């Protein structure tokens, strides 16, 4: 089986969306509630990729998982912070793919100059909390009954991981470098 992690392309949008859509329609893992058009999803990807890595995990030529970072907040003082997300297709879960994607993502974010990574996890979702703990994330807060989906009010756990040093005069993070 050939496997690799690489930067996502616009052409990956359909495969990535097919991984994400069951999470939208059948779970509270994402608070997104409506299907996205491929065009809207590709636009979202392009906007994120202007600054952050969006990685895909490819197995035998098929995208079976992805991870990306995005802005935590858009105010200038938050420039060194980002939020992370990872999704794996149903048939590819429990094979270490999320772990491999996150390791690569966090390495790239550190190289870009980011200092803090945040994860916002619908709770309860123990496997996601454990994955983040494995990477050194710690719980820093909880939003109680903050999202309503699938007939239930859901909590959201906030987890944080420092990935860089904290210089008194930090250099702003650089955009992701894309292959030509």
N, CA, C and O of each residue as an XYZ file, in Angstrom:
720
protein
N       0.848     -1.180      0.000
C       0.000      0.000      0.000
C       0.890      1.239      0.000
O       1.774      1.364      0.848
N       0.667      2.151     -0.939
C       1.447      3.384     -0.961
C       0.685      4.465     -0.193
O      -0.513      4.669     -0.388
N       1.413      5.142      0.679
C       0.828      6.190      1.518
C       1.730      7.407      1.494
O       2.953      7.291      1.412
N       1.108      8.578      1.565
C       1.905      9.799      1.673
C       1.034     10.927      2.204
O      -0.192     10.905      2.097
N       1.713     11.912      2.780
C       1.065     13.147      3.224
C       1.580     14.245      2.317
O       2.779     14.346      2.059
N       0.661     15.067      1.836
C       1.046     16.160      0.940
C       0.078     17.316      1.138
O      -0.963     17.179      1.780
N       0.450     18.464      0.567
C      -0.453     19.612      0.584
C      -1.652     19.332     -0.314
O      -1.511     18.768     -1.399
N      -2.811     19.727      0.143
C      -4.035     19.550     -0.638
C      -4.029     20.484     -1.840
O      -3.422     21.555     -1.813
N      -4.713     20.060     -2.887
C      -4.921     20.891     -4.069
C      -6.420     21.119     -4.243
O      -7.240     20.444     -3.620
N      -6.757     22.065     -5.084
C      -8.167     22.323     -5.394
C      -8.852     21.053     -5.900
O     -10.018     20.803     -5.596
N      -8.121     20.262     -6.670
C      -8.673     19.031     -7.239
C      -9.011     17.996     -6.167
O      -9.815     17.098     -6.414
N      -8.413     18.109     -4.987
C      -8.733     17.196     -3.884
C     -10.060     17.546     -3.216
O     -10.573     16.774     -2.406
N     -10.611     18.699     -3.554
C     -11.800     19.190     -2.867
C     -12.935     18.186     -2.787
O     -13.546     18.036     -1.729
N     -13.231     17.497     -3.877
C     -14.355     16.547     -3.882
C     -14.108     15.393     -2.918
O     -15.012     15.001     -2.181
N     -12.889     14.842     -2.913
C     -12.592     13.738     -1.996
C     -12.606     14.208     -0.541
O     -13.096     13.500      0.338
N     -12.071     15.394     -0.294
C     -12.063     15.932      1.063
C     -13.492     16.180      1.526
O     -13.852     15.838      2.652
N     -14.299     16.771      0.665
C     -15.692     17.036      1.017
C     -16.448     15.737      1.285
O     -17.314     15.701      2.159
N     -16.137     14.679      0.553
C     -16.818     13.394      0.792
C     -16.440     12.807      2.155
O     -17.222     12.052      2.733
N     -15.269     13.136      2.670
C     -14.884     12.730      4.029
C     -15.635     13.575      5.047
O     -16.121     13.056      6.051
N     -15.732     14.874      4.791
C     -16.326     15.816      5.741
C     -17.849     15.697      5.828
O     -18.422     15.850      6.906
N     -18.494     15.428      4.715
C     -19.957     15.456      4.668
C     -20.637     14.533      5.687
O     -21.606     14.969      6.309
N     -20.194     13.290      5.899
C     -20.838     12.472      6.930
C     -20.725     13.076      8.336
O     -21.620     12.894      9.161
N     -19.631     13.791      8.607
C     -19.494     14.466      9.894
C     -20.530     15.586     10.011
O     -21.087     15.809     11.086
N     -20.787     16.288      8.906
C     -21.789     17.355      8.908
C     -23.177     16.777      9.142
O     -23.918     17.262      9.997
N     -23.526     15.758      8.397
C     -24.901     15.263      8.370
C     -25.240     14.310      9.517
O     -26.406     14.208      9.898
N     -24.250     13.611     10.077
C     -24.548     12.526     11.016
C     -23.946     12.665     12.402
O     -24.204     11.826     13.264
N     -23.145     13.704     12.642
C     -22.484     13.828     13.946
C     -22.515     15.278     14.415
O     -22.876     16.188     13.668
N     -22.131     15.462     15.663
C     -21.943     16.809     16.210
C     -20.455     17.148     16.303
O     -20.084     18.133     16.942
N     -19.611     16.346     15.677
C     -18.170     16.608     15.700
C     -17.870     17.965     15.080
O     -16.972     18.672     15.537
N     -18.613     18.334     14.043
C     -18.577     19.696     13.515
C     -19.930     20.329     13.784
O     -20.955     19.649     13.752
N     -19.938     21.613     14.047
C     -21.207     22.317     14.247
C     -21.777     22.822     12.924
O     -22.811     23.489     12.906
N     -21.119     22.512     11.844
C     -21.689     22.796     10.527
C     -22.933     21.910     10.384
O     -22.907     20.746     10.782
N     -24.018     22.451      9.821
C     -25.266     21.684      9.773
C     -25.804     21.443      8.375
O     -26.714     20.631      8.204
N     -25.273     22.121      7.373
C     -25.803     21.966      6.015
C     -24.697     21.560      5.055
O     -23.538     21.945      5.205
N     -25.094     20.768      4.064
C     -24.148     20.349      3.025
C     -23.554     21.577      2.341
O     -24.208     22.610      2.194
N     -22.319     21.437      1.935
C     -21.633     22.512      1.213
C     -21.518     22.123     -0.251
O     -21.347     20.949     -0.579
N     -21.610     23.102     -1.117
C     -21.341     22.819     -2.530
C     -19.836     22.651     -2.691
O     -19.057     23.175     -1.894
N     -19.439     21.929     -3.709
C     -18.016     21.735     -3.968
C     -17.333     23.078     -4.197
O     -16.227     23.307     -3.707
N     -17.983     23.958     -4.933
C     -17.392     25.271     -5.209
C     -17.173     26.063     -3.924
O     -16.107     26.648     -3.736
N     -18.169     26.088     -3.036
C     -18.019     26.801     -1.767
C     -16.897     26.189     -0.927
O     -16.116     26.906     -0.300
N     -16.829     24.870     -0.922
C     -15.803     24.189     -0.138
C     -14.411     24.484     -0.695
O     -13.476     24.723      0.069
N     -14.270     24.469     -2.002
C     -12.977     24.775     -2.615
C     -12.569     26.220     -2.340
O     -11.385     26.504     -2.156
N     -13.529     27.129     -2.310
C     -13.222     28.523     -1.963
C     -12.741     28.618     -0.523
O     -11.799     29.354     -0.227
N     -13.382     27.877      0.372
C     -12.959     27.853      1.772
C     -11.525     27.336      1.872
O     -10.693     27.909      2.576
N     -11.252     26.252      1.160
C      -9.895     25.695      1.164
C      -8.876     26.731      0.693
O      -7.837     26.915      1.327
N      -9.169     27.400     -0.406
C      -8.228     28.380     -0.970
C      -7.962     29.517      0.009
O      -6.827     29.974      0.141
N      -8.992     29.965      0.683
C      -8.840     31.055      1.654
C      -7.922     30.622      2.805
O      -7.037     31.371      3.219
N      -8.142     29.421      3.308
C      -7.304     28.902      4.389
C      -5.876     28.695      3.900
O      -4.921     29.040      4.596
N      -5.728     28.130      2.699
C      -4.403     27.802      2.177
C      -3.570     29.026      1.815
O      -2.372     28.899      1.563
N      -4.165     30.179      1.785
C      -3.377     31.389      1.547
C      -2.401     31.639      2.696
O      -1.396     32.327      2.515
N      -2.692     31.085      3.879
C      -1.837     31.285      5.041
C      -1.384     29.979      5.697
O      -0.271     29.904      6.218
N      -2.219     28.974      5.675
C      -1.991     27.772      6.479
C      -1.845     26.510      5.632
O      -2.336     26.449      4.505
N      -1.160     25.498      6.189
C      -1.113     24.215      5.498
C      -2.451     23.478      5.601
O      -3.083     23.456      6.658
N      -2.858     22.889      4.508
C      -4.005     21.973      4.474
C      -3.430     20.690      3.897
O      -3.109     20.625      2.711
N      -3.301     19.681      4.727
C      -2.645     18.438      4.354
C      -3.659     17.343      4.069
O      -4.727     17.300      4.679
N      -3.322     16.466      3.149
C      -4.138     15.278      2.913
C      -3.273     14.045      3.118
O      -2.064     14.060      2.891
N      -3.928     12.985      3.552
C      -3.293     11.679      3.678
C      -3.819     10.841      2.536
O      -5.018     10.583      2.429
N      -2.909     10.423      1.691
C      -3.274      9.677      0.497
C      -2.832      8.225      0.670
O      -1.677      7.957      1.001
N      -3.750      7.297      0.445
C      -3.449      5.868      0.499
C      -3.888      5.252     -0.820
O      -5.060      5.315     -1.193
N      -2.939      4.662     -1.513
C      -3.220      4.051     -2.822
C      -3.956      5.008     -3.758
O      -4.901      4.622     -4.446
N      -3.506      6.258     -3.771
C      -4.063      7.245     -4.689
C      -5.370      7.877     -4.258
O      -5.906      8.721     -4.977
N      -5.902      7.492     -3.101
C      -7.163      8.066     -2.600
C      -6.902      8.894     -1.353
O      -6.108      8.497     -0.501
N      -7.562     10.039     -1.237
C      -7.486     10.851     -0.029
C      -8.403     10.213      1.012
O      -9.604     10.064      0.786
N      -7.817      9.832      2.169
C      -8.606      9.181      3.220
C      -8.609      9.976      4.523
O      -9.252      9.576      5.494
N      -7.898     11.091      4.547
C      -7.888     11.935      5.730
C      -7.275     13.279      5.395
O      -6.575     13.433      4.395
N      -7.554     14.249      6.253
C      -6.969     15.571      6.048
C      -6.878     16.311      7.367
O      -7.615     16.026      8.311
N      -5.970     17.259      7.417
C      -5.791     18.121      8.585
C      -5.390     19.495      8.087
O      -4.709     19.632      7.070
N      -5.817     20.502      8.812
C      -5.455     21.867      8.431
C      -5.482     22.763      9.654
O      -6.029     22.407     10.698
N      -4.889     23.913      9.505
C      -4.944     24.951     10.526
C      -5.684     26.135      9.928
O      -5.765     26.291      8.709
N      -6.218     26.960     10.808
C      -6.920     28.170     10.376
C      -6.737     29.235     11.449
O      -6.223     28.965     12.535
N      -7.165     30.439     11.126
C      -7.037     31.526     12.093
C      -7.824     31.216     13.356
O      -8.960     30.747     13.294
N      -7.205     31.485     14.505
C      -7.909     31.380     15.782
C      -8.830     32.591     15.928
O     -10.022     32.445     16.200
N      -8.283     33.755     15.751
C      -9.030     35.013     15.737
C      -8.341     35.905     14.709
O      -7.170     35.701     14.389
N      -9.058     36.879     14.201
C      -8.471     37.709     13.146
C      -7.828     38.995     13.647
O      -7.245     39.725     12.845
N      -7.907     39.296     14.910
C      -7.244     40.485     15.444
C      -5.724     40.309     15.376
O      -5.215     39.199     15.532
N      -5.010     41.399     15.144
C      -3.558     41.354     14.905
C      -2.773     40.709     16.046
O      -1.794     40.008     15.788
N      -3.168     40.923     17.276
C      -2.415     40.381     18.410
C      -2.487     38.857     18.493
O      -1.698     38.237     19.207
N      -3.428     38.252     17.768
C      -3.548     36.790     17.741
C      -2.778     36.158     16.574
O      -2.960     34.973     16.294
N      -1.938     36.913     15.904
C      -1.274     36.433     14.682
C      -0.453     35.165     14.894
O      -0.184     34.449     13.930
N      -0.053     34.871     16.113
C       0.798     33.715     16.394
C      -0.006     32.488     16.838
O       0.568     31.457     17.190
N      -1.318     32.605     16.819
C      -2.206     31.531     17.265
C      -2.989     30.972     16.090
O      -3.302     31.695     15.144
N      -3.302     29.691     16.149
C      -4.142     29.094     15.115
C      -4.979     27.968     15.716
O      -4.732     27.503     16.828
N      -5.953     27.558     14.958
C      -6.842     26.464     15.340
C      -6.557     25.285     14.418
O      -6.241     25.482     13.245
N      -6.664     24.068     14.930
C      -6.398     22.888     14.111
C      -7.633     22.003     13.993
O      -8.498     21.991     14.870
N      -7.694     21.266     12.892
C      -8.778     20.309     12.647
C      -8.209     19.107     11.914
O      -7.278     19.229     11.118
N      -8.781     17.946     12.193
C      -8.388     16.719     11.495
C      -9.624     15.857     11.293
O     -10.460     15.734     12.188
N      -9.732     15.262     10.114
C     -10.851     14.372      9.783
C     -10.306     13.183      9.002
O      -9.425     13.327      8.154
N     -10.847     12.003      9.306
C     -10.445     10.772      8.626
C     -11.713     10.057      8.172
O     -12.711     10.032      8.892
N     -11.671      9.477      6.980
C     -12.838      8.760      6.464
C     -13.160      7.567      7.365
O     -12.286      7.037      8.050
N     -14.417      7.161      7.352
C     -14.867      6.083      8.227
C     -14.050      4.816      8.115
O     -13.682      4.224      9.130
N     -13.760      4.388      6.894
C     -13.040      3.122      6.708
C     -11.558      3.216      7.059
O     -10.893      2.189      7.189
N     -11.034      4.421      7.213
C      -9.607      4.591      7.497
C      -9.335      4.961      8.955
O      -8.188      5.223      9.316
N     -10.359      4.987      9.787
C     -10.161      5.366     11.185
C      -9.448      4.266     11.962
O      -9.462      3.094     11.585
N      -8.827      4.685     13.056
C      -8.113      3.785     13.962
C      -6.894      3.128     13.313
O      -6.523      2.004     13.652
N      -6.280      3.850     12.377
C      -5.075      3.343     11.714
C      -3.892      4.291     11.894
O      -2.871      4.145     11.224
N      -4.028      5.263     12.800
C      -2.937      6.194     13.063
C      -2.824      7.335     12.072
O      -1.846      8.083     12.102
N      -3.801      7.483     11.200
C      -3.734      8.518     10.163
C      -3.833      9.914     10.768
O      -3.076     10.805     10.385
N      -4.752     10.116     11.705
C      -4.884     11.430     12.349
C      -3.585     11.803     13.056
O      -3.164     12.959     13.011
N      -2.958     10.844     13.699
C      -1.685     11.088     14.387
C      -0.610     11.536     13.399
O       0.108     12.503     13.655
N      -0.499     10.844     12.286
C       0.509     11.204     11.276
C       0.233     12.587     10.688
O       1.153     13.382     10.498
N      -1.029     12.866     10.405
C      -1.386     14.179      9.854
C      -1.067     15.294     10.844
O      -0.492     16.316     10.468
N      -1.441     15.099     12.108
C      -1.190     16.135     13.106
C       0.306     16.356     13.317
O       0.743     17.500     13.446
N       1.091     15.294     13.354
C       2.533     15.478     13.538
C       3.092     16.367     12.431
O       3.833     17.312     12.699
N       2.737     16.061     11.204
C       3.208     16.864     10.066
C       2.680     18.296     10.146
O       3.423     19.247      9.905
N       1.413     18.449     10.481
C       0.811     19.780     10.566
C       1.519     20.632     11.615
O       1.881     21.775     11.340
N       1.719     20.086     12.812
C       2.335     20.873     13.881
C       3.784     21.214     13.561
O       4.250     22.302     13.900
N       4.499     20.307     12.917
C       5.872     20.618     12.492
C       5.878     21.798     11.518
O       6.703     22.703     11.638
N       4.971     21.784     10.571
C       4.906     22.876      9.589
C       4.504     24.196     10.248
O       5.066     25.246      9.934
N       3.537     24.142     11.154
C       3.097     25.369     11.828
C       4.233     25.982     12.641
O       4.400     27.202     12.664
N       5.003     25.142     13.300
C       6.143     25.644     14.068
C       7.151     26.314     13.138
O       7.669     27.386     13.450
N       7.431     25.682     11.993
C       8.355     26.273     11.017
C       7.845     27.614     10.501
O       8.640     28.509     10.213
N       6.544     27.761     10.382
C       5.968     29.023      9.908
C       6.060     30.127     10.955
O       5.975     31.307     10.615
N       6.232     29.760     12.225
C       6.355     30.765     13.274
C       5.170     30.859     14.212
O       5.074     31.814     14.982
N       4.273     29.900     14.168
C       3.136     29.919     15.100
C       3.597     29.503     16.485
O       4.548     28.734     16.625
N       2.919     30.013     17.513
C       3.292     29.744     18.905
C       2.271     28.862     19.623
O       2.648     27.982     20.396
N       0.988     29.091     19.372
C      -0.076     28.347     20.052
C      -1.019     27.730     19.036
O      -1.355     28.339     18.021
N      -1.442     26.498     19.333
C      -2.455     25.831     18.520
C      -3.615     25.496     19.451
O      -3.417     24.994     20.558
N      -4.820     25.779     18.986
C      -6.028     25.505     19.764
C      -6.883     24.471     19.055
O      -6.950     24.428     17.827
N      -7.535     23.640     19.856
C      -8.505     22.672     19.340
C      -9.820     22.918     20.068
O      -9.848     23.057     21.291
N     -10.890     22.969     19.317
C     -12.231     23.134     19.872
C     -12.973     21.835     19.591
O     -13.286     21.525     18.441
N     -13.251     21.080     20.645
C     -13.745     19.711     20.497
C     -15.138     19.581     21.092
O     -15.359     19.885     22.264
N     -16.075     19.126     20.266
C     -17.417     18.845     20.763
C     -17.304     17.769     21.832
O     -16.607     16.769     21.660
N     -18.007     17.993     22.944
C     -17.911     17.050     24.051
C     -19.286     16.527     24.419
O     -20.247     17.294     24.484
N     -19.390     15.205     24.663
C     -18.289     14.257     24.764
C     -17.815     13.739     23.413
O     -18.612     13.471     22.514
N     -16.518     13.608     23.295
C     -15.858     12.981     22.143
C     -14.467     12.564     22.626
O     -13.452     13.166     22.275
N     -14.466     11.512     23.442
C     -13.263     11.100     24.158
C     -12.074     10.790     23.261
O     -10.941     11.112     23.619
N     -12.303     10.171     22.097
C     -11.158      9.810     21.252
C     -10.434     11.053     20.742
O      -9.210     11.041     20.608
N     -11.170     12.119     20.457
C     -10.526     13.356     20.013
C      -9.762     14.012     21.159
O      -8.647     14.496     20.968
N     -10.357     14.029     22.339
C      -9.669     14.591     23.507
C      -8.373     13.821     23.752
O      -7.332     14.426     24.006
N      -8.430     12.498     23.677
C      -7.232     11.679     23.898
C      -6.171     11.917     22.823
O      -4.983     11.995     23.133
N      -6.591     12.034     21.566
C      -5.635     12.330     20.495
C      -4.898     13.630     20.796
O      -3.675     13.696     20.669
N      -5.623     14.645     21.187
C      -4.993     15.934     21.458
C      -4.096     15.866     22.695
O      -3.017     16.459     22.705
N      -4.525     15.157     23.726
C      -3.661     14.986     24.909
C      -2.351     14.304     24.522
O      -1.285     14.661     25.024
N      -2.437     13.328     23.632
C      -1.244     12.607     23.173
C      -0.220     13.576     22.572
O       0.986     13.342     22.652
N      -0.704     14.654     21.976
C       0.180     15.652     21.375
C       0.551     16.774     22.339
O       1.168     17.759     21.932
N       0.182     16.637     23.606
C       0.560     17.632     24.592
C      -0.432     18.763     24.774
O      -0.134     19.738     25.463
N      -1.601     18.653     24.174
C      -2.640     19.655     24.412
C      -3.151     19.506     25.842
O      -3.165     18.410     26.403
N      -3.565     20.619     26.411
C      -4.196     20.588     27.728
C      -5.517     21.329     27.651
O      -5.685     22.262     26.866
N      -6.446     20.895     28.480
C      -7.758     21.536     28.509
C      -7.636     22.883     29.212
O      -7.076     22.979     30.304
N      -8.168     23.920     28.570
C      -8.101     25.257     29.158
C      -9.479     25.873     29.361
O      -9.593     26.969     29.909
N     -10.509     25.189     28.930
C     -11.846     25.739     29.141
C     -12.920     24.872     28.526
O     -12.654     23.941     27.766
N     -14.137     25.213     28.883
C     -15.285     24.519     28.318
C     -16.411     25.523     28.114
O     -16.706     26.342     28.984
N     -17.024     25.440     26.957
C     -18.229     26.217     26.678
C     -19.387     25.250     26.891
O     -19.502     24.248     26.184
N     -20.235     25.544     27.852
C     -21.336     24.644     28.190
C     -22.528     24.861     27.273
O     -22.966     25.990     27.049
N     -23.043     23.758     26.749
C     -24.253     23.771     25.916
C     -24.220     24.921     24.906
O     -25.139     25.737     24.841
N     -23.159     24.965     24.137
C     -22.928     26.080     23.223
C     -23.382     25.824     21.797
O     -23.556     26.767     21.026
N     -23.578     24.557     21.433
C     -24.009     24.240     20.075
C     -25.194     23.292     20.095
O     -25.205     22.314     20.843
N     -26.196     23.585     19.267
C     -27.376     22.724     19.184
C     -27.378     22.026     17.834
O     -27.436     22.670     16.786
N     -27.313     20.705     17.875
C     -27.299     19.921     16.643
C     -27.851     18.534     16.936
O     -27.610     17.970     18.004
N     -28.585     17.997     15.987
C     -29.146     16.651     16.095
C     -30.007     16.490     17.350
O     -30.014     15.431     17.977
N     -30.731     17.552     17.705
C     -31.662     17.498     18.827
C     -31.033     17.562     20.200
O     -31.696     17.269     21.194
N     -29.765     17.941     20.279
C     -29.050     17.963     21.553
C     -28.208     19.229     21.671
O     -27.670     19.726     20.681
N     -28.101     19.742     22.899
C     -27.164     20.819     23.197
C     -25.818     20.184     23.531
O     -25.747     19.252     24.332
N     -24.757     20.692     22.917
C     -23.421     20.119     23.071
C     -22.472     21.105     23.746
O     -22.552     22.316     23.539
N     -21.565     20.549     24.563
C     -20.475     21.329     25.140
C     -19.318     21.352     24.144
O     -19.250     20.540     23.221
N     -18.419     22.296     24.356
C     -17.228     22.417     23.523
C     -16.031     22.576     24.451
O     -15.975     23.519     25.241
N     -15.086     21.666     24.358
C     -13.859     21.751     25.154
C     -12.813     22.513     24.348
O     -12.648     22.284     23.150
N     -12.116     23.415     25.014
C     -11.022     24.155     24.388
C      -9.717     23.551     24.900
O      -9.496     23.448     26.106
N      -8.859     23.154     23.961
C      -7.550     22.612     24.320
C      -6.475     23.460     23.645
O      -6.689     24.032     22.576
N      -5.310     23.524     24.298
C      -4.236     24.412     23.850
C      -2.899     23.674     23.882
O      -2.640     22.850     24.759
N      -2.064     23.997     22.902
C      -0.701     23.455     22.855
C       0.244     24.564     22.408
O       0.012     25.211     21.387
N       1.305     24.780     23.171
C       2.352     25.721     22.760
C       3.321     24.962     21.856
O       3.802     23.888     22.217
N       3.604     25.522     20.682
C       4.523     24.858     19.749
C       5.761     25.695     19.449
O       6.673     25.231     18.765
N       5.799     26.902     19.948
C       6.944     27.767     19.665
C       7.389     28.494     20.913
O       6.778     28.372     21.975
N       8.458     29.251     20.772
C       8.937     30.039     21.897
C       8.242     31.397     21.891
O       7.578     31.766     20.922
N       8.403     32.116     22.963
C       7.685     33.378     23.132
C       8.687     34.515     23.284
O       8.996     34.948     24.394
N       9.185     34.989     22.148
C      10.163     36.069     22.103
C       9.489     37.398     22.450
O       8.299     37.579     22.190
N      10.250     38.324     23.037
C       9.673     39.633     23.337
C       9.310     40.425     22.077
O       8.404     41.257     22.115
N       9.999     40.178     20.975
C       9.729     40.854     19.701
C       9.534     39.786     18.620
O      10.408     39.619     17.769
N       8.418     39.065     18.633
C       8.258     37.944     17.700
C       8.090     38.395     16.251
O       7.538     39.458     15.966
N       8.576     37.564     15.366
C       8.388     37.771     13.931
C       7.046     37.153     13.564
O       6.709     36.064     14.029
N       6.280     37.851     12.728
C       4.968     37.329     12.333
C       5.124     36.025     11.552
O       6.077     35.872     10.789
N       4.198     35.087     11.738
C       4.251     33.839     10.975
C       4.210     34.102      9.472
O       3.575     35.047      9.004
N       4.897     33.250      8.739
C       4.928     33.375      7.282
C       3.840     32.491      6.673
O       3.462     31.479      7.262
N       3.340     32.868      5.504
C       2.347     32.016      4.837
C       2.948     30.668      4.461
O       4.165     30.522      4.342
N       2.084     29.702      4.281
C       2.520     28.373      3.863
C       3.189     28.485      2.500
O       2.758     29.258      1.644
N       4.241     27.710      2.313
C       4.944     27.695      1.029
C       4.360     26.562      0.205
O       4.366     25.404      0.624
N       3.859     26.906     -0.964
C       3.213     25.919     -1.829
C       4.183     25.458     -2.902
O       4.981     26.249     -3.403
N       4.117     24.173     -3.257
C       4.973     23.704     -4.346
C       4.547     24.325     -5.665
O       3.371     24.635     -5.858
N       5.490     24.507     -6.567
C       5.184     25.088     -7.882
C       4.637     24.047     -8.816
O       4.323     24.353     -9.966
